[in-house]
Amino acid sequence: MVAGLATEIRLRAPETKSPLQTIYWGGGTPSLLSALDLET
């Protein structure tokens, strides 16, 4: 899942006007990911 999210960010980066600062998705998901998962 994290790899897919990273791919999507790379693909959409040229469309953005400023650097990505925050990602919000489904209730509480970040607490289910390890710090290592979030670093990728």
A tleap script that builds the chain and sets N, CA, C and O, in Angstrom:
source leaprc.protein.ff14SB
mol = sequence {
  NMET VAL ALA GLY LEU ALA THR GLU ILE ARG
  LEU ARG ALA PRO GLU THR LYS SER PRO LEU
  GLN THR ILE TYR TRP GLY GLY GLY THR PRO
  SER LEU LEU SER ALA LEU ASP LEU GLU CTHR
}
set mol.1.N position { 0.821 -1.192 0.000 }
set mol.1.CA position { 0.000 0.000 0.000 }
set mol.1.C position { 0.868 1.260 0.000 }
set mol.1.O position { 0.616 2.190 -0.767 }
set mol.2.N position { 1.874 1.289 0.848 }
set mol.2.CA position { 2.726 2.475 0.925 }
set mol.2.C position { 3.476 2.685 -0.387 }
set mol.2.O position { 3.633 3.819 -0.841 }
set mol.3.N position { 3.934 1.604 -0.989 }
set mol.3.CA position { 4.633 1.724 -2.276 }
set mol.3.C position { 3.698 2.286 -3.341 }
set mol.3.O position { 4.113 3.108 -4.158 }
set mol.4.N position { 2.445 1.850 -3.339 }
set mol.4.CA position { 1.461 2.372 -4.291 }
set mol.4.C position { 1.197 3.847 -4.076 }
set mol.4.O position { 1.067 4.608 -5.035 }
set mol.5.N position { 1.119 4.249 -2.823 }
set mol.5.CA position { 0.912 5.660 -2.501 }
set mol.5.C position { 2.105 6.496 -2.973 }
set mol.5.O position { 1.929 7.577 -3.533 }
set mol.6.N position { 3.309 5.990 -2.744 }
set mol.6.CA position { 4.513 6.702 -3.187 }
set mol.6.C position { 4.541 6.847 -4.705 }
set mol.6.O position { 4.924 7.895 -5.225 }
set mol.7.N position { 4.140 5.808 -5.407 }
set mol.7.CA position { 4.083 5.866 -6.869 }
set mol.7.C position { 3.089 6.926 -7.325 }
set mol.7.O position { 3.383 7.710 -8.227 }
set mol.8.N position { 1.925 6.949 -6.709 }
set mol.8.CA position { 0.899 7.939 -7.063 }
set mol.8.C position { 1.401 9.362 -6.821 }
set mol.8.O position { 1.142 10.256 -7.627 }
set mol.9.N position { 2.108 9.575 -5.732 }
set mol.9.CA position { 2.655 10.905 -5.431 }
set mol.9.C position { 3.660 11.313 -6.504 }
set mol.9.O position { 3.632 12.446 -6.985 }
set mol.10.N position { 4.550 10.389 -6.882 }
set mol.10.CA position { 5.535 10.705 -7.927 }
set mol.10.C position { 4.859 11.032 -9.254 }
set mol.10.O position { 5.278 11.949 -9.960 }
set mol.11.N position { 3.816 10.281 -9.590 }
set mol.11.CA position { 3.120 10.519 -10.854 }
set mol.11.C position { 2.402 11.865 -10.876 }
set mol.11.O position { 2.332 12.517 -11.917 }
set mol.12.N position { 1.877 12.272 -9.748 }
set mol.12.CA position { 1.096 13.510 -9.683 }
set mol.12.C position { 1.927 14.742 -9.329 }
set mol.12.O position { 1.435 15.865 -9.438 }
set mol.13.N position { 3.160 14.552 -8.914 }
set mol.13.CA position { 4.006 15.667 -8.487 }
set mol.13.C position { 4.090 16.796 -9.514 }
set mol.13.O position { 4.040 17.963 -9.125 }
set mol.14.N position { 4.215 16.498 -10.808 }
set mol.14.CA position { 4.293 17.587 -11.787 }
set mol.14.C position { 3.031 18.465 -11.823 }
set mol.14.O position { 3.086 19.597 -12.303 }
set mol.15.N position { 1.914 17.963 -11.327 }
set mol.15.CA position { 0.660 18.719 -11.346 }
set mol.15.C position { 0.531 19.689 -10.169 }
set mol.15.O position { -0.356 20.542 -10.168 }
set mol.16.N position { 1.401 19.565 -9.175 }
set mol.16.CA position { 1.265 20.377 -7.962 }
set mol.16.C position { 2.017 21.692 -8.080 }
set mol.16.O position { 2.993 21.809 -8.821 }
set mol.17.N position { 1.543 22.672 -7.335 }
set mol.17.CA position { 2.179 23.989 -7.341 }
set mol.17.C position { 3.143 24.166 -6.171 }
set mol.17.O position { 3.995 25.055 -6.200 }
set mol.18.N position { 3.016 23.331 -5.146 }
set mol.18.CA position { 3.898 23.425 -3.986 }
set mol.18.C position { 4.200 22.020 -3.466 }
set mol.18.O position { 3.489 21.072 -3.798 }
set mol.19.N position { 5.240 21.883 -2.659 }
set mol.19.CA position { 5.600 20.563 -2.136 }
set mol.19.C position { 4.484 19.964 -1.270 }
set mol.19.O position { 3.768 20.685 -0.574 }
set mol.20.N position { 4.354 18.662 -1.326 }
set mol.20.CA position { 3.394 17.948 -0.498 }
set mol.20.C position { 3.811 18.066 0.961 }
set mol.20.O position { 4.973 17.833 1.294 }
set mol.21.N position { 2.882 18.423 1.828 }
set mol.21.CA position { 3.194 18.563 3.246 }
set mol.21.C position { 2.461 17.548 4.110 }
set mol.21.O position { 3.002 17.087 5.114 }
set mol.22.N position { 1.242 17.197 3.734 }
set mol.22.CA position { 0.422 16.312 4.557 }
set mol.22.C position { -0.407 15.394 3.674 }
set mol.22.O position { -0.894 15.805 2.620 }
set mol.23.N position { -0.563 14.158 4.105 }
set mol.23.CA position { -1.451 13.209 3.431 }
set mol.23.C position { -2.460 12.719 4.464 }
set mol.23.O position { -2.079 12.236 5.531 }
set mol.24.N position { -3.738 12.842 4.150 }
set mol.24.CA position { -4.798 12.325 5.006 }
set mol.24.C position { -5.495 11.200 4.269 }
set mol.24.O position { -5.871 11.359 3.107 }
set mol.25.N position { -5.673 10.062 4.929 }
set mol.25.CA position { -6.491 9.015 4.336 }
set mol.25.C position { -7.088 8.174 5.450 }
set mol.25.O position { -6.534 8.106 6.547 }
set mol.26.N position { -8.199 7.543 5.177 }
set mol.26.CA position { -9.032 6.719 6.047 }
set mol.26.C position { -8.726 6.682 7.533 }
set mol.26.O position { -7.564 6.584 7.930 }
set mol.27.N position { -9.733 6.757 8.331 }
set mol.27.CA position { -9.693 6.841 9.784 }
set mol.27.C position { -8.648 6.021 10.521 }
set mol.27.O position { -8.793 4.805 10.647 }
set mol.28.N position { -7.623 6.654 10.997 }
set mol.28.CA position { -6.647 6.024 11.866 }
set mol.28.C position { -5.577 5.191 11.183 }
set mol.28.O position { -4.748 4.592 11.869 }
set mol.29.N position { -5.564 5.132 9.889 }
set mol.29.CA position { -4.626 4.277 9.168 }
set mol.29.C position { -3.168 4.498 9.582 }
set mol.29.O position { -2.447 3.516 9.754 }
set mol.30.N position { -2.701 5.737 9.750 }
set mol.30.CA position { -1.289 5.916 10.094 }
set mol.30.C position { -0.863 5.159 11.347 }
set mol.30.O position { 0.288 4.733 11.441 }
set mol.31.N position { -1.755 4.985 12.300 }
set mol.31.CA position { -1.392 4.265 13.517 }
set mol.31.C position { -1.164 2.776 13.239 }
set mol.31.O position { -0.578 2.081 14.069 }
set mol.32.N position { -1.609 2.288 12.106 }
set mol.32.CA position { -1.417 0.884 11.756 }
set mol.32.C position { -0.119 0.646 10.996 }
set mol.32.O position { 0.265 -0.503 10.776 }
set mol.33.N position { 0.550 1.701 10.598 }
set mol.33.CA position { 1.792 1.571 9.845 }
set mol.33.C position { 2.979 1.792 10.773 }
set mol.33.O position { 2.932 2.636 11.668 }
set mol.34.N position { 4.027 1.039 10.555 }
set mol.34.CA position { 5.244 1.246 11.341 }
set mol.34.C position { 5.981 2.479 10.826 }
set mol.34.O position { 5.702 2.968 9.731 }
set mol.35.N position { 6.913 2.970 11.615 }
set mol.35.CA position { 7.724 4.113 11.186 }
set mol.35.C position { 8.476 3.767 9.903 }
set mol.35.O position { 8.634 4.618 9.028 }
set mol.36.N position { 8.936 2.538 9.789 }
set mol.36.CA position { 9.654 2.107 8.583 }
set mol.36.C position { 8.754 2.203 7.357 }
set mol.36.O position { 9.206 2.632 6.295 }
set mol.37.N position { 7.476 1.809 7.488 }
set mol.37.CA position { 6.534 1.922 6.372 }
set mol.37.C position { 6.366 3.368 5.941 }
set mol.37.O position { 6.256 3.650 4.748 }
set mol.38.N position { 6.346 4.277 6.885 }
set mol.38.CA position { 6.135 5.685 6.571 }
set mol.38.C position { 7.359 6.332 5.947 }
set mol.38.O position { 7.237 7.367 5.292 }
set mol.39.N position { 8.532 5.749 6.133 }
set mol.39.CA position { 9.764 6.299 5.568 }
set mol.39.C position { 9.903 6.012 4.085 }
set mol.39.O position { 10.681 6.689 3.413 }
set mol.40.N position { 9.187 5.041 3.548 }
set mol.40.CA position { 9.346 4.682 2.139 }
set mol.40.C position { 8.625 5.640 1.238 }
set mol.40.O position { 8.656 5.483 0.018 }
savepdb mol mol.pdb
quit
